[in-house]
Amino acid sequence: MAEPLTAPVPLTGSRTGPGALVAALRPRQWTKNLLLFAGILFAAELGDAGRWVAAVTAFVAYCAASSAAYLVNDVRDAASDRLHPVKASRPVASGRVSPAVALGAAAALSLIALALTAALGPASLACILAFLALQSAYSLGLKAVEHVDVLVIAALFVLRAAAGAIAVDVRISPWLLVCTFLLALFLALAKRRAELRLGGARARPALAGYSAAALDRLLGVVAVTTVGVYAAYTVSAYDSLLLVATVPLVAFGLGRYRRLLRTRGVGEEPEAVLVTDLPILLTVAAWAATCAVAVALG
């Protein structure tokens, strides 16, 4: 049974403190942008200092672009966020950050992102423009359309992976892009499942088109498909038993996440699960270390 929504949180004023503004940037969600390093990792270019500078520059740019999108989204959704049991405490919804300050910061961060990617080349600039455009379309309406909302989230992750490869001038495998899309789709569906459990349909209209049973089935299908596609990728793309050995890690990570979703209701903030659940944290660390060794040796 869904938990009742809390009462709207009263506004506390228009004064914006530095701490509140930093919180509104959602720095914990910058972990999503670590995907930009996939290109340099899987291309075995770890010793190229120039490529690392480009990768870090792209990472900073996408952190700025992501935070700009969060600020715009929070201003647009401030009224509905106050009806949500978790989102009501967000800086803009609670009144700790004024809409004017949030939008000003979003504009500044967007310009920073554009400047950084322009320095990386026209292709990188095109990627960040596509990223910002898709984020804007999501905030302005696509997030209210069931199924389209999760597909857009997955597409944004694919853009990150492609942008990381373009920034360091390496070829990224189509297999890896498909795996990225499936994993992001899994996390997006899990987020909707957690929000549905919290009874947030009033705060997110798209939830009206979902049901718990349907989401559970979709999560199972996407998890199995992700493991299968990733296994095919490791076999076809590299001649490395070490990389094939990471398949059980991916299967365990997805299984663990589904278990936490069922037993603890986590999933509304995937980045929080990544940094707080020790088994998943260790699994991700083991996967990254094994992949780095496998690619370096291969």
Disulfide bonds with the S-S distance in Angstrom:
none
